Amino acid sequence: MASKKQPPAPITPKCGPCGGTGEVPAAVRVGRNRRTVGQQAGICLACFGTGEATD
């Protein structure tokens, strides 16, 4: 019996804002003047952390 070949999985485009990682940098602000002191990883709201572009 011959084995059936499955079609290749469709390639989904990467999300633009996060570049396909699912994380974006978020600024960390402290103090009364809201001075920026660093960055931390935040979830990408465009793809909700999946890294795949949505329609």
Secondary structure, 3 states (H helix, E strand, C coil): CCCCCCCCCCCCCECCCCCCCCEEEEEEEECCCCEEEEEEEEECCCCCCCCECCC
